[in-house]
Amino acid sequence: MSDQVAAVTTPEQAASRAALMKLLFFAATLAILPISSYFLTEKYVWSGNSNYAAITAICAANIVLIAYIVVSLMEDKRSFKVSEEKKLSETKKER
C-alpha cells in the first residue's frame, strides 16, 4: 500500500518542484533584468538620460512577465492534452 502512495506522490512532487523552479527563475529574472537594463542603458545607450533608461527597464519587466504568462499557458495546454489522452485511453480500456 505504501508503495502505491509513494508512486502517486512522486510525479506530483516532480511537477511541484518543476513549477517552483520555474517560478524562482522568473522571479530572479524579474528582479535582475530591469535593474541591470536600467543602469546599463543609462550609461552606454542613452548617455545619461534616465527617462529613456527607465522606459527600457519597464519594457524589460513587461517582457519577463509576458514570457512567464506564455510559458504557463503552454504548460497548461500540455497538461490538458495529457489528461485528455488519459481519459480517452481509459474509456477505450473500459470497452
Backbone as CSV, one residue per row, in Angstrom:
resi,resn,N_x,N_y,N_z,CA_x,CA_y,CA_z,C_x,C_y,C_z
1,MET,0.814,-1.184,0.000,0.000,0.000,0.000,0.862,1.254,0.000
2,SER,1.902,1.264,0.802,2.757,2.444,0.863,3.511,2.646,-0.446
3,ASP,3.769,1.556,-1.178,4.413,1.689,-2.483,3.515,2.428,-3.456
4,GLN,2.219,2.170,-3.381,1.281,2.852,-4.265,1.204,4.339,-3.924
5,VAL,1.207,4.667,-2.663,1.150,6.067,-2.250,2.419,6.784,-2.689
6,ALA,3.574,6.133,-2.536,4.832,6.735,-2.945,4.871,6.936,-4.454
7,ALA,4.302,5.992,-5.193,4.289,6.113,-6.650,3.391,7.252,-7.094
8,VAL,2.329,7.502,-6.357,1.410,8.576,-6.718,2.010,9.930,-6.389
9,THR,2.670,10.065,-5.269,3.175,11.377,-4.872,4.439,11.774,-5.626
10,THR,5.162,10.836,-6.170,6.404,11.168,-6.855,6.191,12.056,-8.080
11,PRO,5.287,11.733,-9.008,5.067,12.655,-10.141,4.507,14.003,-9.703
12,GLU,3.678,13.983,-8.661,3.136,15.255,-8.170,4.238,16.121,-7.575
13,GLN,5.164,15.485,-6.863,6.277,16.230,-6.298,7.194,16.758,-7.394
14,ALA,7.386,15.965,-8.435,8.230,16.413,-9.540,7.599,17.602,-10.251
15,ALA,6.293,17.553,-10.448,5.601,18.676,-11.087,5.651,19.910,-10.204
16,SER,5.496,19.704,-8.914,5.558,20.824,-7.984,6.960,21.426,-7.957
17,ARG,7.969,20.574,-7.969,9.355,21.061,-7.974,9.650,21.821,-9.267
18,ALA,9.163,21.318,-10.394,9.396,21.999,-11.667,8.705,23.366,-11.689
19,ALA,7.503,23.427,-11.157,6.789,24.705,-11.106,7.504,25.692,-10.191
20,LEU,8.014,25.205,-9.068,8.743,26.074,-8.149,10.030,26.598,-8.776
21,MET,10.752,25.735,-9.470,11.987,26.167,-10.125,11.698,27.199,-11.220
22,LYS,10.633,26.983,-11.943,10.250,27.940,-12.986,9.885,29.286,-12.369
23,LEU,9.147,29.249,-11.265,8.771,30.482,-10.585,9.998,31.206,-10.046
24,LEU,10.927,30.471,-9.457,12.153,31.090,-8.956,12.986,31.696,-10.076
25,PHE,13.050,31.011,-11.212,13.796,31.549,-12.353,13.197,32.868,-12.821
26,PHE,11.884,32.897,-12.985,11.254,34.121,-13.467,11.294,35.226,-12.411
27,ALA,11.230,34.875,-11.132,11.333,35.890,-10.080,12.727,36.516,-10.079
28,ALA,13.751,35.674,-10.223,15.119,36.209,-10.270,15.319,37.063,-11.515
29,THR,14.790,36.606,-12.622,14.902,37.374,-13.863,14.179,38.709,-13.733
30,LEU,13.019,38.690,-13.092,12.258,39.924,-12.910,12.966,40.887,-11.974
31,ALA,13.757,40.360,-11.056,14.492,41.226,-10.141,15.763,41.778,-10.770
32,ILE,16.439,40.994,-11.568,17.756,41.372,-12.085,17.688,42.133,-13.410
33,LEU,16.877,41.645,-14.342,16.881,42.205,-15.700,16.485,43.682,-15.767
34,PRO,15.388,44.118,-15.143,15.049,45.546,-15.258,16.083,46.475,-14.621
35,ILE,16.615,46.091,-13.474,17.601,46.944,-12.810,18.880,47.040,-13.633
36,SER,19.338,45.884,-14.109,20.569,45.914,-14.901,20.352,46.622,-16.236
37,SER,19.193,46.436,-16.835,18.951,47.127,-18.102,18.855,48.632,-17.888
38,TYR,18.317,49.058,-16.758,18.252,50.488,-16.471,19.653,51.097,-16.412
39,PHE,20.503,50.518,-15.565,21.824,51.108,-15.381,22.713,50.955,-16.614
40,LEU,22.623,49.827,-17.301,23.449,49.638,-18.491,23.030,50.562,-19.630
41,THR,21.723,50.678,-19.846,21.295,51.552,-20.943,21.459,53.021,-20.599
42,GLU,21.347,53.355,-19.312,21.558,54.751,-18.929,22.999,55.178,-19.203
43,LYS,23.915,54.281,-18.936,25.327,54.636,-19.090,25.817,54.497,-20.532
44,TYR,25.444,53.407,-21.212,26.041,53.102,-22.511,25.157,53.418,-23.714
45,VAL,23.849,53.385,-23.557,22.978,53.567,-24.725,22.406,54.981,-24.769
46,TRP,21.850,55.437,-23.658,21.150,56.713,-23.673,21.986,57.879,-23.149
47,SER,23.233,57.685,-22.869,24.171,58.744,-22.460,23.664,59.572,-21.283
48,GLY,23.190,58.897,-20.237,22.781,59.592,-19.034,21.331,60.002,-18.969
49,ASN,20.546,59.764,-19.998,19.131,60.122,-19.976,18.369,59.060,-19.189
50,SER,17.973,59.396,-17.975,17.330,58.413,-17.109,15.887,58.109,-17.505
51,ASN,15.243,59.015,-18.214,13.869,58.748,-18.663,13.837,57.584,-19.663
52,TYR,14.709,57.624,-20.642,14.761,56.537,-21.620,15.227,55.234,-20.983
53,ALA,16.141,55.336,-20.032,16.611,54.133,-19.338,15.480,53.512,-18.520
54,ALA,14.650,54.346,-17.911,13.508,53.836,-17.147,12.503,53.158,-18.064
55,ILE,12.272,53.727,-19.227,11.362,53.107,-20.197,11.919,51.761,-20.639
56,THR,13.218,51.680,-20.820,13.848,50.413,-21.184,13.662,49.379,-20.078
57,ALA,13.812,49.781,-18.831,13.630,48.862,-17.706,12.181,48.400,-17.605
58,ILE,11.250,49.288,-17.853,9.834,48.914,-17.839,9.539,47.902,-18.939
59,CYS,10.094,48.123,-20.105,9.908,47.170,-21.212,10.512,45.811,-20.874
60,ALA,11.669,45.811,-20.238,12.305,44.546,-19.851,11.437,43.799,-18.841
61,ALA,10.868,44.514,-17.869,9.998,43.866,-16.884,8.751,43.295,-17.543
62,ASN,8.178,44.029,-18.481,6.989,43.541,-19.178,7.305,42.326,-20.038
63,ILE,8.474,42.297,-20.644,8.869,41.137,-21.444,8.986,39.899,-20.568
64,VAL,9.550,40.047,-19.380,9.666,38.909,-18.464,8.279,38.426,-18.044
65,LEU,7.383,39.340,-17.721,6.036,38.952,-17.319,5.283,38.262,-18.448
66,ILE,5.409,38.768,-19.654,4.751,38.144,-20.804,5.330,36.759,-21.058
67,ALA,6.631,36.621,-20.921,7.259,35.309,-21.110,6.751,34.308,-20.075
68,TYR,6.581,34.754,-18.832,6.055,33.868,-17.793,4.631,33.426,-18.122
69,ILE,3.819,34.336,-18.579,2.441,34.003,-18.929,2.409,33.015,-20.091
70,VAL,3.224,33.247,-21.107,3.250,32.352,-22.270,3.713,30.961,-21.865
71,VAL,4.759,30.866,-21.069,5.255,29.563,-20.621,4.192,28.849,-19.795
72,SER,3.496,29.575,-18.943,2.445,28.973,-18.127,1.294,28.466,-18.986
73,LEU,0.908,29.229,-19.972,-0.173,28.788,-20.855,0.232,27.564,-21.670
74,MET,1.456,27.537,-22.138,1.921,26.376,-22.888,1.960,25.134,-22.003
75,GLU,2.376,25.287,-20.761,2.407,24.166,-19.823,0.991,23.680,-19.524
76,ASP,0.057,24.607,-19.404,-1.325,24.247,-19.127,-1.927,23.483,-20.301
77,LYS,-1.632,23.926,-21.516,-2.132,23.207,-22.698,-1.563,21.795,-22.749
78,ARG,-0.280,21.664,-22.413,0.374,20.358,-22.425,-0.271,19.424,-21.402
79,SER,-0.523,19.920,-20.210,-1.133,19.091,-19.178,-2.581,18.759,-19.534
80,PHE,-3.277,19.676,-20.208,-4.647,19.401,-20.643,-4.663,18.287,-21.681
81,LYS,-3.708,18.303,-22.619,-3.639,17.249,-23.630,-3.362,15.897,-22.993
82,VAL,-2.471,15.866,-22.010,-2.142,14.610,-21.339,-3.352,14.066,-20.608
83,SER,-4.091,14.932,-19.924,-5.277,14.469,-19.197,-6.356,13.986,-20.164
84,GLU,-6.502,14.656,-21.294,-7.481,14.211,-22.292,-7.084,12.859,-22.883
85,GLU,-5.785,12.663,-23.134,-5.327,11.377,-23.658,-5.536,10.270,-22.634
86,LYS,-5.338,10.571,-21.358,-5.589,9.579,-20.308,-7.049,9.179,-20.285
87,LYS,-7.934,10.168,-20.349,-9.367,9.881,-20.328,-9.763,9.059,-21.538
88,LEU,-9.199,9.380,-22.677,-9.518,8.650,-23.895,-9.038,7.213,-23.807
89,SER,-7.830,7.012,-23.303,-7.316,5.648,-23.176,-8.083,4.848,-22.129
90,GLU,-8.547,5.498,-21.060,-9.332,4.799,-20.058,-10.689,4.385,-20.605
91,THR,-11.289,5.224,-21.423,-12.586,4.854,-21.998,-12.423,3.723,-22.993
92,LYS,-11.297,3.677,-23.703,-11.043,2.572,-24.633,-10.817,1.277,-23.884
93,LYS,-10.174,1.345,-22.719,-9.916,0.152,-21.929,-11.210,-0.425,-21.365
94,GLU,-12.149,0.455,-21.020,-13.413,0.001,-20.458,-14.263,-0.707,-21.492
95,ARG,-14.091,-0.410,-22.743,-14.889,-1.043,-23.802,-14.390,-2.414,-23.977
